[in-house]
């Protein structure tokens, strides 16, 4: 039997990259045919095609964060989205559907349930999103990146697997020299303007350490030129890009990361074991980034600075502190064993076995 798996992911890298990690496990271990269903943003398509993963576009709209008119459009559009998802699933005829969160997973998850296809979902964040809270009633298994300390999901359905990440984050790396001390700044797949500007503001305050510092900076497209010019004018050695597919390699070169607190970023930190200053995005749904970050902080794996408190002066002080006292720099090892995609892959595969090789799928 040729195993066919549908993974629903997209919107942001936080949903997409964990799905890619699981897809790679299914392909390498079982030779499975994996198809992604996603809302086809250009960056999403670019990433999936880079990993040579099959995908199909589906229609969906966000509910959270929309105005009244937007929410009404989403609500009245749901029947159509579900019907389209049913048609896609009938054509693909998968044995399993795995939803990775995000609004696209909602219609596909309901469609899978209505067709009797085993459905599992994965929640990346410490505070579950709207889609996964809604899909929990239909899913047979719910995989978690963080312990469900809030009791948001039925306990009998949940399994704490951690957040799966791609294999390149576990690859051996060359030893880092102590000098230059390398600081990596990244704001997630979309960049982060506040981090960008305050990092530039920190540079004059570190002028006496200029020869001992090097920066790696992922800016997002809008701020790329401004940040490049800022490092050049201040005379610092820096590698600056809007986005890179080589995040694992960049992280491996860094001594200190300054970043947001999306679940995928934290899982990658756990895998490479780097000290980190986490600046949670303040407008994330349900403030989930701060909850994510506090989990790492409680484990002694990172320091948290709220966005409103993050300034160039404070960043300069923190960089000095990390350079002067290496033993103070805790590696982000809060949950390294739970970032390996095999944990989630085994859970999904167990679901498939328990469904008696898909024989229980209902005929339409």
Order of alpha helices (4+ residues) and beta strands (2+ residues): beta-alpha-beta-alpha-beta-alpha-beta-alpha-beta-alpha-beta-beta-beta-alpha-beta-alpha-beta-alpha-beta-alpha-beta-alpha-beta-alpha-alpha
